[in-house]
């Protein structure tokens, strides 16, 4: 087993999550928060403001007149869509590079992350659950641990593959060989960034839904598996994780339900790629 302390200490090299995005995420927990109050916070980040206005004024939206302020953008997009755009912008920098250890090309983990975030919302709607303001961002960042762990996986890939061939899941093999898996490491990163406890727990357990049935974990787990089955972000680990049929049974989902979600997800992801130029 490698020295996990070296891996864990390396999370300090990640830039901190943008404070403005953290503040906005905290503010939207208050249902009575006004667009004006949210706009005041976003305006503190010049880069985020500029990118937001650029997106709103892009040909994708085809507006007749230019949006010239954050508050206008908020009114036009609506709070839910606005939050998605803000969190995508805040998170993008962590995922742009390729993850050599997981055999993911440049931008592919980011594409998987966005797809998982969209899929989690579609599943939430399909199941009829109450909307969670944390779900999109949690699903978007569920694999943040891979960003740090990738190089260590690359160095130990032969040992990890041997454990998988012997019957371990990729997650179990990571933990056995490296002393920590990408989900646990992601939870540590989320905790370091002062994310809400529900987000920290879900990121840490996103491959172990049976340990958090009442939280967001089963939704993020299912969205992750669904995207991998669609070939979105399928790297060296692929589908080498424990499948949990009990998740489908608990949600009352069948193959037809999942196919419907997949079809809608393809359309939503295509829109997202056009809007923020993922490719």
C-alpha positions, 0 to 999 in steps of 0.5 A: 500500500502506498503512503496515503498521507502524501496523497491527502496532503496533495489536496492542498495544491488545489486552488480554493473553491471561489468564495463568491460561488460558495456565498451564493450557494449558501444564500440560495438556501434561503427561499426569500433571497432576492435577485438583487441580493444575489446580484450584489454578491456575484458582481464582486467577482469580475471574471464571473460577471464577465463570463455570465454576461458573455453567456447570456449575450451569446447566439445560443440565447438569441436575445433581441437586446443585450443583457448588461447587468447580473441582475438582468441575467438573473431575471432572464435565466431564473434562479435555478438556471442561473445557479447552474451556470454559476456553479459550472463556471466556478467548477470548470477550471478543476476539470479542464485537463485530462486525467491520465490515471483514469485514461480520460482525455482533456475535458472528458471528466468535465463533460461527465461531471456536467452530464451527471449534474443534469442527469441527477436533476432529471432523475429527481424529477422522474422520481417525483422528489422535492427539488434540492438546491444542492443537488446540481452542484453536488453531482457536478463535483462528485468526482473532484477526488479524481482530479487529485488522485489521477497521477497516483492511480497512473503510477499504481495502475498495474496493481489496481488492475490486478486487484480488479481482475481478482474481483475487487471493484475499482474503488476497492482496488484504489483504497487497497493499493493507494490507501484512499479512494477517489470518493473519500478523497473528494469528500476531504476536498469538499470538507476543506472547501467548507461545503455543506455537510450533505454535499461532503457526505454525498461526494464521499459516499457516491459509490455507496448509496446504501450508507445514505439512503435518505440523502442525495447520495442515491440520486448522484450514484444513479446519475453517475452510473447512468452516464457511464452506461451512456459512455460519458466519461468512461475511462479505465475504471469504466463500469468496474463498480458495484451495481446496486439494483436496490437503488432502482427498486427503492425509486421504483424505476424500470428500464423504460424510465431510465431510457426516457431519462437518457434521451432527455439527458442527451438533449440537455447535454447538447444544449449545455455544450453549446452554451458553455463551449465544453468542447 
